[in-house]
Amino acid sequence: MSMISPCPRYNSLGINCPALPPGEAIDYNESSPIASGGVALQPFCKYTTPWPTPAAQWTAGQSITVDFGTYGSEHDGGMCEWSLSYDNGETFVVINRVLGRCFYDAQNNYVFNYTFALPANVPGSDSAIFAWSWVNAMGNREFYMNCADVVIEGSSESFSGPQMTVLNYPGYPTVPEFMGNYSTGLEYYNNAPTITVYAKANQTATATMASTTADQPQSSPPSTMT
């Protein structure tokens, strides 16, 4: 699966994509995971160089629609999160989740777009990263992630929420195939630490960890991704 709108970095099938950064190439494997079978195939976001211009411009509190391509496999659903980063991809705070059977509705029909409200208290930024991440329910144990560079208009100075959960990526826990049990791995999401991101005048951000118990499952990325 692949997000196609807002257009992820270098995506060949994305909608209203910006021009490529100098020296980069179109991604024709847009629906591939960034990790599979315990092997890292690409870094977080797939690509680390942002679009030269934003793929979307939003206002805090508005309704946004995220579209996915109708190609590829839905892998019987799984865990989807949508997150924002204000520090060039070092930390991601979750703004929406569909856990269990992402890409399916209650009648078992395919879902290829999701509409939800951008929280009204997310900070503004001219260089935010909007990320979709997915742990598939069926098949090789994989982790998917697409990122779009966006502008957000907003007056809040900070936003708190769960840290993005990472599974099936080297250095993080691996969860088995769900085999019809769509709560598989749910404890990692339920116990994700709360972080607070801060937008600053220079468009950088920091994150602080809320107090967490020592025995919580550890599946969220550290404060600095490499």
C-alpha positions as CSV (number, residue, x, y, z in Angstrom):
1,M,0.0,0.0,0.0
2,S,1.0,3.6,-0.5
3,M,-0.3,7.0,0.4
4,I,-0.9,9.1,-2.8
5,S,-2.3,12.3,-1.3
6,P,-0.9,14.3,0.2
7,C,1.9,13.3,-2.1
8,P,4.7,11.3,-0.3
9,R,8.3,12.0,-1.1
10,Y,9.2,11.0,-4.7
11,N,6.1,8.9,-5.1
12,S,5.5,8.0,-8.8
13,L,1.7,7.8,-8.4
14,G,1.2,10.7,-6.0
15,I,-1.3,13.4,-6.6
16,N,-0.2,17.1,-7.1
17,C,3.4,16.2,-6.3
18,P,6.1,18.9,-6.1
19,A,9.2,18.9,-8.3
20,L,11.9,16.5,-7.2
21,P,14.8,17.8,-5.1
22,P,18.0,18.0,-7.1
23,G,19.8,14.6,-7.4
24,E,16.8,12.5,-6.4
25,A,14.8,10.0,-8.5
26,I,11.2,9.0,-8.7
27,D,10.2,6.1,-6.5
28,Y,8.6,3.4,-8.6
29,N,8.4,1.0,-5.7
30,E,6.1,3.3,-3.8
31,S,4.1,0.5,-2.2
32,S,7.1,-1.3,-0.7
33,P,7.7,-1.5,3.0
34,I,10.7,0.1,4.7
35,A,11.4,-3.1,6.7
36,S,10.6,-6.7,6.0
37,G,11.6,-9.9,7.8
38,G,13.8,-8.1,10.3
39,V,15.8,-6.3,7.6
40,A,15.7,-2.5,7.2
41,L,15.1,-1.7,3.5
42,Q,14.9,2.1,3.8
43,P,15.1,4.7,6.5
44,F,12.1,6.2,8.3
45,C,10.0,8.1,5.8
46,K,11.7,6.1,3.0
47,Y,13.6,9.3,2.0
48,T,15.2,11.9,4.2
49,T,15.4,14.8,1.8
50,P,12.2,16.8,1.8
51,W,10.2,18.1,-1.2
52,P,11.5,21.6,-2.2
53,T,8.0,22.9,-1.9
54,P,5.1,21.6,0.3
55,A,2.8,18.8,-0.9
56,A,-0.1,20.4,1.0
57,Q,-1.1,23.5,3.0
58,W,-3.4,23.0,6.0
59,T,-4.8,25.0,8.8
60,A,-5.0,23.6,12.3
61,G,-8.5,22.2,13.0
62,Q,-9.5,21.7,9.4
63,S,-10.7,18.4,8.0
64,I,-8.1,16.6,5.9
65,T,-8.5,13.6,3.6
66,V,-5.7,11.1,3.0
67,D,-5.9,9.0,-0.1
68,F,-4.2,5.6,-0.8
69,G,-3.6,3.8,-4.1
70,T,-5.9,1.0,-5.1
71,Y,-3.0,-1.1,-6.2
72,G,-0.9,-3.3,-3.9
73,S,-2.1,-5.6,-1.1
74,E,-4.1,-4.7,2.0
75,H,-2.6,-7.6,3.9
76,D,-5.8,-8.2,5.8
77,G,-5.6,-4.8,7.4
78,G,-3.4,-4.1,10.4
79,M,-2.4,-1.0,12.4
80,C,-2.3,2.5,10.8
81,E,-1.2,5.7,12.4
82,W,-0.9,9.2,11.0
83,S,1.6,11.5,12.7
84,L,3.3,14.9,12.5
85,S,7.0,15.8,13.0
86,Y,8.2,19.3,13.7
87,D,11.9,18.4,13.9
88,N,12.8,17.0,10.5
89,G,11.7,13.5,11.3
90,E,13.4,13.0,14.7
91,T,10.1,12.6,16.6
92,F,6.5,11.9,15.4
93,V,3.4,12.6,17.4
94,V,0.2,10.7,16.5
95,I,-2.8,12.6,15.4
96,N,-5.0,9.7,14.2
97,R,-5.2,5.9,14.3
98,V,-7.1,3.0,12.8
99,L,-6.1,-0.1,14.7
100,G,-6.9,-3.7,13.8
101,R,-8.3,-3.6,10.3
102,C,-7.0,-0.6,8.6
103,F,-8.2,-0.4,4.9
104,Y,-11.4,-2.2,5.7
105,D,-14.8,-0.9,7.0
106,A,-17.2,-2.7,9.3
107,Q,-18.8,-4.5,6.3
108,N,-15.4,-5.8,5.2
109,N,-15.3,-3.4,2.2
110,Y,-12.0,-1.9,1.2
111,V,-11.2,1.7,2.4
112,F,-8.8,3.7,0.3
113,N,-9.2,7.2,1.9
114,Y,-9.6,8.5,5.4
115,T,-10.9,11.8,6.5
116,F,-10.3,13.2,9.9
117,A,-9.7,16.5,11.7
118,L,-6.3,18.0,12.1
119,P,-6.2,18.8,15.8
120,A,-7.0,22.4,16.4
121,N,-4.0,22.8,18.8
122,V,-1.2,21.5,16.5
123,P,1.5,24.2,16.0
124,G,2.0,26.0,12.8
125,S,5.1,25.2,10.7
126,D,6.3,25.8,7.2
127,S,8.3,22.5,7.3
128,A,6.2,19.9,9.0
129,I,6.3,16.2,8.0
130,F,3.0,14.3,7.8
131,A,3.6,10.6,8.1
132,W,1.5,7.5,7.5
133,S,2.8,4.3,9.1
134,W,1.4,0.7,9.0
135,V,2.0,-2.7,10.5
136,N,0.4,-5.3,8.2
137,A,-1.9,-8.0,9.7
138,M,-0.9,-10.8,7.2
139,G,2.2,-11.8,5.3
140,N,5.9,-11.1,5.9
141,R,6.4,-9.1,9.1
142,E,6.8,-5.6,7.6
143,F,6.7,-1.9,8.5
144,Y,5.4,0.7,6.0
145,M,5.9,4.5,6.2
146,N,5.3,7.3,3.8
147,C,6.0,11.0,4.5
148,A,4.7,14.2,2.9
149,D,6.1,17.7,3.5
150,V,3.3,20.1,4.5
151,V,2.7,23.6,5.7
152,I,0.4,24.1,8.7
153,E,-1.1,27.4,9.8
154,G,-1.7,27.5,13.5
155,S,-1.1,29.6,16.6
156,S,-0.5,26.9,19.2
157,E,3.0,26.6,20.7
158,S,2.8,22.9,21.5
159,F,0.9,19.6,21.0
160,S,0.9,16.4,23.1
161,G,0.0,12.9,21.9
162,P,1.2,9.4,21.6
163,Q,4.6,8.8,20.0
164,M,4.4,6.9,16.7
165,T,4.7,3.2,17.3
166,V,7.3,1.3,15.3
167,L,7.2,-2.5,15.0
168,N,8.8,-5.1,12.7
169,Y,11.8,-2.7,12.1
170,P,15.3,-3.6,13.3
171,G,15.8,-2.5,16.9
172,Y,12.1,-2.6,17.7
173,P,9.7,-5.4,18.7
174,T,8.3,-7.8,16.1
175,V,4.7,-8.9,16.2
176,P,3.5,-12.1,14.5
177,E,0.9,-12.4,11.8
178,F,-2.5,-11.6,13.3
179,M,-4.2,-14.8,12.1
180,G,-7.6,-13.2,12.6
181,N,-6.7,-11.7,16.0
182,Y,-6.8,-8.0,15.3
183,S,-5.7,-7.0,18.7
184,T,-2.2,-8.6,18.0
185,G,0.4,-6.0,19.1
186,L,-2.3,-3.6,20.4
187,E,-0.4,-3.3,23.7
188,Y,2.4,-1.4,22.0
189,Y,0.0,1.2,20.8
190,N,-1.9,1.4,24.1
191,N,1.4,1.9,26.0
192,A,3.0,4.3,23.5
193,P,4.6,7.2,25.6
194,T,3.1,10.6,25.4
195,I,5.3,13.2,23.9
196,T,5.0,17.0,23.5
197,V,6.3,18.7,20.4
198,Y,7.0,22.4,20.3
199,A,7.1,24.7,17.3
200,K,9.6,27.5,17.5
201,A,10.2,30.5,15.4
202,N,13.0,28.8,13.5
203,Q,10.6,25.9,12.8
204,T,12.5,23.4,14.9
205,A,10.9,21.3,17.6
206,T,11.7,19.2,20.6
207,A,10.0,16.4,22.3
208,T,9.6,15.5,25.9
209,M,8.7,12.1,27.3
210,A,5.8,11.8,29.8
211,S,6.5,9.6,32.7
212,T,6.0,6.0,31.8
213,T,6.3,2.8,33.8
214,A,9.4,0.7,33.4
215,D,7.6,-2.4,32.4
216,Q,5.7,-0.8,29.4
217,P,6.4,-2.4,26.0
218,Q,8.9,-0.3,24.2
219,S,8.0,0.1,20.5
220,S,8.1,3.9,19.8
221,P,11.1,5.5,18.2
222,P,13.7,7.2,20.4
223,S,13.8,11.0,20.5
224,T,16.4,10.9,17.7
225,M,15.9,8.6,14.7
226,T,18.8,7.5,12.6
